[in-house]
């Protein structure tokens, strides 16, 4: 396994061993535990600041951990005392470093933001104490090198996040979201547990190093693959295991939503990469095809739901699901292409997946923090009640605009380069790849394109309706810009978005070794050429190039040229004259006459009626004197999650019915219970004989 | 090599200039063709130029309550089109910006322009602005899959999505565009061009009825120099896309790496002829067509998506490598 390789490398270069990755990891764990206790003992007024600063500190340590791992590796370290019986093993490679650096960077911004946010929202002490623990367990998950260590950290991450989701538990909707989140996350954990236990049992070892070299029978590998994909997919929000996202994200405080959406869901992808691609793989073609299909369905379904969502944070949650779908699609394409022998193009797909993960973390952190500023300033999340924030909250509006541009995948946005890489890898399928590839890739391109198109519609709606035009409610019209700490916290991911959009080369050191680890799986001997992310993006095995920086420069020059032309005859004139808007001759326009988020998405809702299944109720009351005169029309529309309504609700109903049947056995008689116990013991003895 | 680069640079400047100057003339000609076919005399080919000159000289207006988004949108829209005009092969297939942006980048820039205009429509806070924005974005979102599949189909023979490579391959191996796949891709792209430029039967560029407007509704609040920019940008968009369509499938006469100044002049003449023919066909066809109902448009776009999908799938099974 690659952790072993990196351990060898660190031995080969002794150098000055002042700070090693295991030391940083230990410091990180101690700091997070200490700050957790510290938050609980400081005065109530200082809690938000202490929690936020220590979260940002843990985030910075996580970035250090990733950087030291990249520089000198992190060989397996065994800590027997931490967990009885099995002990724990830590160790990591470039893939671990990539995920932990992303987590750390998100935590720095989210932690800093939470200083101002938690003070306004009066979050409870338990949530503030759980925040640094949540970050440290997320940062350490990629450094778990055995099954029990991995499960321990995974579960502590899930528990900490559950405490955070329930931070505002005085609201009924939050409690409901908490239950859904708890059930989904624990079921996902059970699936991962089952998959990894089967894996460890078949490999006769529970350390990742031994598991990667184990020779497993094909059927066992298939079962492990499917079960772990279900488990990790539920964490990443892949359809049909996504319903917790649109419930938990709106319910959680915004910095927590940012952490969950930009860092925690990534770990679902990490699980897919680590367990299903690196430890189990390379697998048969249907593995890649399965991921490709699941990714495509997730991307299209989630972006459709996002395009009709009116709750700002629910919209962003679906957008997270969409992006995880795109990443999974890229992973599936990489596996498929690797299995069909076109290794160079497979590397492009892998680069696309990991770069999109980084880009998504940047723009989604920014989007959730800006949404948090809006909630903090107005108390409203419903786009139909927002509007006109651009004037009152110029910085927040600009920040959301930058994030939205990134989420659309348009040029100059943070998501453009990775989506371009993904499309390049999809259209360069070798003709010799067979019928499956020849059919799968065009459909995948179609799915990515539809996703990109609908993402544009979604983000135009979120930004245009939420921040432009005129306020649609009193709360929106009295909004004021948020505090400077929150503004500074938003600047960090905004700068990251801007840099990633024009100079993706900054992500190259993170990607190089992680993609290299994937390359070794397919071709252990020969080193394949990596995609170059310099000024001109050049891809191995693909004729063609693109340069986001030069594209941005030509665009800016063209805009200046156009502005010059339009001002050519304006010399000597001063400011433009303010004039009234055209109201079709009916006097003044009121904010009620504007388009809302619902009306903006109405055409899309009609076009995709069969998938969205909106619940529309039109009630026409006629005038008493004549049926031809209408007194009033009541229109009510609600769009729930079709998967939730048509899969989960019947499933739960069935479960309840079954539970009622089982309940008859609970008669309350001690004799009956003793009988059950004896029968159970007998069965167990017979089975275990 | 540096000589070729210099000629390429000159070519890029020439094609941006040709598009900028020629677009209003093309629009004027299309209106004239239409007027003659409908039995009117028409205002003459130069009328769009006269309109633009008049609008640029007018006072600037800021509608009440609009933000910088509304003020900047026309320049962004025109900027995207000018940048595209510098990248795509109109006169020369050897633009120095060819390696900077491929077809995906060009499509992204087009969409960026649409987004800028839609946001401007929403920014006004009027019902018409929102209506135009909502419809324009819905159509743009549904066009996207067709566009990318058509690009896919075109990139298969050239093994590249860079426009220079596609056009050069088609110029060197004319057989590679005379395939069923190319025909299907051409049909799909025609529908895309019509949708992207807001022509009949998807949108009516000369409509005066607010309820059926798409493009015009977003730009309802613009006046003076800003309106001039929006109008000019949409004319250039039509010109560039027609030129691109012509050159992708009939690259005959386009200046390439080896052609000198004479090649450039020839390229200009040839592209003017090609675009003029296409524009006359388009304007003539529009006379006999009515606008589709908005909710029938997705059916048309779904049809073009299927054409694109067929084009790609066929190109897999029937293509012989060109290089």
HADDOCK unambig.tbl for C-alpha pairs under 7 A between the chains (distance, minus, plus):
assign (segid A and resid 410 and name CA) (segid B and resid 108 and name CA) 5.30 0.50 0.50
assign (segid A and resid 410 and name CA) (segid B and resid 112 and name CA) 6.48 0.50 0.50
assign (segid A and resid 411 and name CA) (segid B and resid 105 and name CA) 6.74 0.50 0.50
assign (segid A and resid 411 and name CA) (segid B and resid 108 and name CA) 5.82 0.50 0.50
assign (segid A and resid 411 and name CA) (segid B and resid 109 and name CA) 6.37 0.50 0.50
assign (segid A and resid 427 and name CA) (segid B and resid 152 and name CA) 5.87 0.50 0.50
assign (segid A and resid 431 and name CA) (segid B and resid 316 and name CA) 6.15 0.50 0.50
assign (segid A and resid 438 and name CA) (segid B and resid 313 and name CA) 6.55 0.50 0.50
assign (segid A and resid 438 and name CA) (segid B and resid 316 and name CA) 6.50 0.50 0.50
assign (segid A and resid 439 and name CA) (segid B and resid 313 and name CA) 6.72 0.50 0.50
assign (segid A and resid 442 and name CA) (segid B and resid 149 and name CA) 6.92 0.50 0.50
assign (segid A and resid 442 and name CA) (segid B and resid 309 and name CA) 6.61 0.50 0.50
assign (segid A and resid 442 and name CA) (segid B and resid 312 and name CA) 6.69 0.50 0.50
assign (segid A and resid 445 and name CA) (segid B and resid 149 and name CA) 6.79 0.50 0.50
assign (segid A and resid 446 and name CA) (segid B and resid 145 and name CA) 4.94 0.50 0.50
assign (segid A and resid 446 and name CA) (segid B and resid 149 and name CA) 6.50 0.50 0.50
assign (segid A and resid 449 and name CA) (segid B and resid 144 and name CA) 5.63 0.50 0.50
assign (segid A and resid 449 and name CA) (segid B and resid 145 and name CA) 4.59 0.50 0.50
assign (segid A and resid 449 and name CA) (segid B and resid 148 and name CA) 6.44 0.50 0.50
assign (segid A and resid 450 and name CA) (segid B and resid 141 and name CA) 6.70 0.50 0.50
assign (segid A and resid 450 and name CA) (segid B and resid 142 and name CA) 6.75 0.50 0.50
assign (segid A and resid 450 and name CA) (segid B and resid 144 and name CA) 6.16 0.50 0.50
assign (segid A and resid 450 and name CA) (segid B and resid 145 and name CA) 5.18 0.50 0.50
assign (segid A and resid 453 and name CA) (segid B and resid 140 and name CA) 6.75 0.50 0.50
assign (segid A and resid 453 and name CA) (segid B and resid 141 and name CA) 3.81 0.50 0.50
assign (segid A and resid 453 and name CA) (segid B and resid 142 and name CA) 6.64 0.50 0.50
assign (segid A and resid 453 and name CA) (segid B and resid 144 and name CA) 5.60 0.50 0.50
assign (segid A and resid 454 and name CA) (segid B and resid 141 and name CA) 5.24 0.50 0.50
assign (segid A and resid 457 and name CA) (segid B and resid 137 and name CA) 5.71 0.50 0.50
assign (segid A and resid 457 and name CA) (segid B and resid 138 and name CA) 6.73 0.50 0.50
assign (segid A and resid 457 and name CA) (segid B and resid 141 and name CA) 6.61 0.50 0.50
assign (segid A and resid 460 and name CA) (segid B and resid 115 and name CA) 6.97 0.50 0.50
assign (segid A and resid 460 and name CA) (segid B and resid 119 and name CA) 6.72 0.50 0.50
assign (segid A and resid 464 and name CA) (segid B and resid 119 and name CA) 5.56 0.50 0.50
assign (segid A and resid 464 and name CA) (segid B and resid 122 and name CA) 5.74 0.50 0.50
assign (segid A and resid 464 and name CA) (segid B and resid 123 and name CA) 6.70 0.50 0.50
assign (segid A and resid 465 and name CA) (segid B and resid 122 and name CA) 6.86 0.50 0.50
assign (segid A and resid 468 and name CA) (segid B and resid 122 and name CA) 6.80 0.50 0.50
assign (segid A and resid 468 and name CA) (segid B and resid 123 and name CA) 4.99 0.50 0.50
assign (segid A and resid 469 and name CA) (segid B and resid 66 and name CA) 6.93 0.50 0.50
assign (segid A and resid 469 and name CA) (segid B and resid 122 and name CA) 6.14 0.50 0.50
assign (segid A and resid 469 and name CA) (segid B and resid 123 and name CA) 4.34 0.50 0.50
assign (segid A and resid 469 and name CA) (segid B and resid 124 and name CA) 5.64 0.50 0.50
assign (segid A and resid 469 and name CA) (segid B and resid 125 and name CA) 4.38 0.50 0.50
assign (segid A and resid 470 and name CA) (segid B and resid 125 and name CA) 5.98 0.50 0.50
assign (segid A and resid 542 and name CA) (segid B and resid 160 and name CA) 6.85 0.50 0.50
assign (segid A and resid 543 and name CA) (segid B and resid 159 and name CA) 6.51 0.50 0.50
assign (segid A and resid 543 and name CA) (segid B and resid 160 and name CA) 5.22 0.50 0.50
assign (segid A and resid 544 and name CA) (segid B and resid 160 and name CA) 5.43 0.50 0.50
assign (segid A and resid 544 and name CA) (segid B and resid 161 and name CA) 6.40 0.50 0.50
assign (segid A and resid 544 and name CA) (segid B and resid 162 and name CA) 5.54 0.50 0.50
assign (segid A and resid 545 and name CA) (segid B and resid 99 and name CA) 5.40 0.50 0.50
assign (segid A and resid 545 and name CA) (segid B and resid 100 and name CA) 6.67 0.50 0.50
assign (segid A and resid 546 and name CA) (segid B and resid 99 and name CA) 5.77 0.50 0.50
assign (segid A and resid 546 and name CA) (segid B and resid 100 and name CA) 4.56 0.50 0.50
assign (segid A and resid 546 and name CA) (segid B and resid 101 and name CA) 4.85 0.50 0.50
assign (segid A and resid 546 and name CA) (segid B and resid 102 and name CA) 6.30 0.50 0.50
assign (segid A and resid 547 and name CA) (segid B and resid 100 and name CA) 4.65 0.50 0.50
assign (segid A and resid 547 and name CA) (segid B and resid 101 and name CA) 6.44 0.50 0.50
assign (segid A and resid 550 and name CA) (segid B and resid 100 and name CA) 6.30 0.50 0.50
assign (segid A and resid 551 and name CA) (segid B and resid 100 and name CA) 6.03 0.50 0.50
assign (segid A and resid 551 and name CA) (segid B and resid 101 and name CA) 6.57 0.50 0.50
assign (segid A and resid 554 and name CA) (segid B and resid 83 and name CA) 6.13 0.50 0.50
assign (segid A and resid 555 and name CA) (segid B and resid 79 and name CA) 6.03 0.50 0.50
assign (segid A and resid 555 and name CA) (segid B and resid 80 and name CA) 6.28 0.50 0.50
assign (segid A and resid 555 and name CA) (segid B and resid 83 and name CA) 5.56 0.50 0.50
assign (segid A and resid 558 and name CA) (segid B and resid 79 and name CA) 4.47 0.50 0.50
assign (segid A and resid 558 and name CA) (segid B and resid 82 and name CA) 5.76 0.50 0.50
assign (segid A and resid 558 and name CA) (segid B and resid 83 and name CA) 5.84 0.50 0.50
assign (segid A and resid 559 and name CA) (segid B and resid 75 and name CA) 5.43 0.50 0.50
assign (segid A and resid 559 and name CA) (segid B and resid 76 and name CA) 5.64 0.50 0.50
assign (segid A and resid 559 and name CA) (segid B and resid 78 and name CA) 6.73 0.50 0.50
assign (segid A and resid 559 and name CA) (segid B and resid 79 and name CA) 4.02 0.50 0.50
assign (segid A and resid 562 and name CA) (segid B and resid 75 and name CA) 5.54 0.50 0.50
assign (segid A and resid 562 and name CA) (segid B and resid 78 and name CA) 6.04 0.50 0.50
assign (segid A and resid 562 and name CA) (segid B and resid 79 and name CA) 6.06 0.50 0.50
assign (segid A and resid 563 and name CA) (segid B and resid 75 and name CA) 5.55 0.50 0.50
assign (segid A and resid 566 and name CA) (segid B and resid 56 and name CA) 6.03 0.50 0.50
assign (segid A and resid 566 and name CA) (segid B and resid 225 and name CA) 5.23 0.50 0.50
assign (segid A and resid 566 and name CA) (segid B and resid 226 and name CA) 6.78 0.50 0.50
assign (segid A and resid 566 and name CA) (segid B and resid 229 and name CA) 6.46 0.50 0.50
assign (segid A and resid 569 and name CA) (segid B and resid 56 and name CA) 6.41 0.50 0.50
assign (segid A and resid 569 and name CA) (segid B and resid 57 and name CA) 5.33 0.50 0.50
assign (segid A and resid 570 and name CA) (segid B and resid 57 and name CA) 6.91 0.50 0.50
assign (segid A and resid 576 and name CA) (segid B and resid 60 and name CA) 4.77 0.50 0.50
assign (segid A and resid 576 and name CA) (segid B and resid 61 and name CA) 5.08 0.50 0.50
assign (segid A and resid 576 and name CA) (segid B and resid 62 and name CA) 5.83 0.50 0.50
assign (segid A and resid 577 and name CA) (segid B and resid 60 and name CA) 6.40 0.50 0.50
assign (segid A and resid 577 and name CA) (segid B and resid 61 and name CA) 4.89 0.50 0.50
assign (segid A and resid 577 and name CA) (segid B and resid 62 and name CA) 5.81 0.50 0.50
assign (segid A and resid 578 and name CA) (segid B and resid 61 and name CA) 5.86 0.50 0.50
assign (segid A and resid 578 and name CA) (segid B and resid 62 and name CA) 4.65 0.50 0.50
assign (segid A and resid 578 and name CA) (segid B and resid 63 and name CA) 5.56 0.50 0.50
assign (segid A and resid 578 and name CA) (segid B and resid 64 and name CA) 5.91 0.50 0.50
assign (segid A and resid 579 and name CA) (segid B and resid 61 and name CA) 6.47 0.50 0.50
assign (segid A and resid 579 and name CA) (segid B and resid 62 and name CA) 6.06 0.50 0.50
assign (segid A and resid 579 and name CA) (segid B and resid 63 and name CA) 4.83 0.50 0.50
assign (segid A and resid 579 and name CA) (segid B and resid 64 and name CA) 5.74 0.50 0.50
assign (segid A and resid 580 and name CA) (segid B and resid 63 and name CA) 5.67 0.50 0.50
assign (segid A and resid 580 and name CA) (segid B and resid 64 and name CA) 5.45 0.50 0.50
assign (segid A and resid 581 and name CA) (segid B and resid 63 and name CA) 5.68 0.50 0.50
assign (segid A and resid 581 and name CA) (segid B and resid 64 and name CA) 6.30 0.50 0.50
assign (segid A and resid 581 and name CA) (segid B and resid 221 and name CA) 6.95 0.50 0.50
assign (segid A and resid 593 and name CA) (segid B and resid 126 and name CA) 6.69 0.50 0.50
assign (segid A and resid 593 and name CA) (segid B and resid 127 and name CA) 5.87 0.50 0.50
assign (segid A and resid 594 and name CA) (segid B and resid 125 and name CA) 5.35 0.50 0.50
assign (segid A and resid 594 and name CA) (segid B and resid 126 and name CA) 5.21 0.50 0.50
assign (segid A and resid 594 and name CA) (segid B and resid 127 and name CA) 4.85 0.50 0.50
assign (segid A and resid 594 and name CA) (segid B and resid 130 and name CA) 6.84 0.50 0.50
assign (segid A and resid 595 and name CA) (segid B and resid 127 and name CA) 5.64 0.50 0.50
assign (segid A and resid 595 and name CA) (segid B and resid 130 and name CA) 5.08 0.50 0.50
assign (segid A and resid 600 and name CA) (segid B and resid 130 and name CA) 6.94 0.50 0.50
assign (segid A and resid 600 and name CA) (segid B and resid 134 and name CA) 5.00 0.50 0.50
assign (segid A and resid 601 and name CA) (segid B and resid 134 and name CA) 6.92 0.50 0.50
assign (segid A and resid 603 and name CA) (segid B and resid 138 and name CA) 6.81 0.50 0.50
assign (segid A and resid 604 and name CA) (segid B and resid 138 and name CA) 6.30 0.50 0.50
